[in-house]
């Protein structure tokens, strides 16, 4: 169906990015498409959309599931479509000449998002507070 048209500006011809493509927690068999050391831990569609729209690309988010994703939670749902080429066939931006360039850029920029930097600081404090609890208590006889 996508190949019924040759117009690169048509939304069916845009590149698809699922969060699993840049997830460092996934294996290649589970859908990761970039090296794990360059990947991001559990990216979301919203983060991918924010990064690519800030880079000046045309972005469209769809409510689709990645076929290899076994978890059906809303957190793992979504697919981002990105326009790489103009109607005349020229690139929208020279730095994004291939799919891999886009995925590597997304993986590089997501950790720099404000939501990511705030989450990592808050997560450390809550982990330290919750460790105490029932450490030395034993059952009375």
N, C-alpha and C positions, 0 to 999 in steps of 0.2 A: 504494500500500500504506500509506503514511503517513496518508492521509486516510480510512482505514477507521474510525478513531476520532477523536472530537473532544475527548477528554480531554487537556489540555495537559501533565498530569503523566506521560503515557505516554512511554516513551523514544523511540518513533518520531516523536513530535512535538517533540522537543528540537531546538534550533538546532545546526547543524553548523558547525564551524570547521576548515578545512584550513590548514596553515602557509602555503600560498601566498597566502592572503587578506591576510596582514599582512607579507609579505616585500617589503622595499624593493628588492631586486634584480630582482624580477619586473616585467613590464609589465602593463598592464591586460588586454591580450590573453592574457597567460600566467596570469591569474587574480587579480591584486592587486585588492583592493576598497577600499583606503583610500589617501590621498595618499602618494606615495613618501617625502616628507620626514617623515611621521609613522610610517612603517613601521619594521620591525626587519630587520636583516641576517640572513638564514637562520635563522628561528625553528624550533624543533622542537616536536613534539607534547607532549613531557614538560614543556617550558617553559610552553606554553599551559595545560596541566593544572595545573601548580604555581601559576600566577598566579590562575587562576579558582577553584581550590579554596581558596586563601588568602583570596579575596574572599568566600567563603561560599556559592558556588553549587554545585549538584549537577553533577558532571562525570563523563563516561564516555568512555574512550578506546577507539577501535576500530582494528583493523589494516586500514585501507583506503587505497587510493591515490587521489590527486586525478587525475581523468581527463586534465587538461591537462599534468600533470607528465611530462616525457619521461624523466627520470632515475629508474631503478627501485631506487636504493640504499635501504637500511633507514633512512638518515638522513631521507629525504624521505617515508617512509611514515607513515600515521596520520591519524586524523580524531578531533576532540574534539567530543562532544555535550554541550550545556549546556542546563539547564532554566531557562527565563526566566519561566515562569508556573506558578502553583500549580494545584491541581485545580479550584479555584473560578474561575479565570481572572484572579486578581489577580497582579501582578508579584511575583517572589520578592524582588527588591530594587529599590527605586525608582530608583536611579542607572542601572540597566540596563533602559531602556524599549524599546530596539530592538537589532537585530543590530549596527548600526554602532557604537552605544555600547559594546558588548562588545568589538568588534574594536579600537576606539581605546584602550580601557582596557588590553587585552592588549599592544598595541604600546607603550604608555606604560610599562608595568610590567616587561616582559621585560628591558630594559637594566639595571634596578635589581636583578635577581637576583644572588645571590652567585656563581653559576657564571659569569655573564657578566662580572662585575667582575674575577674572578680570571683568566679567559681573556685578557682584553685586556691585563693587566699582563704575563703570561707570554709572550704572543705577540710583544711588542715586543723583549724580550731575545733570543729565539731568532732573530729576523730580523736583529738586529745581529751576532750571532755567526757566522752562516752566510754573510756577504757576502764574506769574504776569498777564499781559495782560489787560483785560477790567474790572478791579475790580470796580472802583468807577464811571465809566462813565454812564451817563444816557442820554436818548433821549432828544434833545432840542425841546422846544415848539415854 
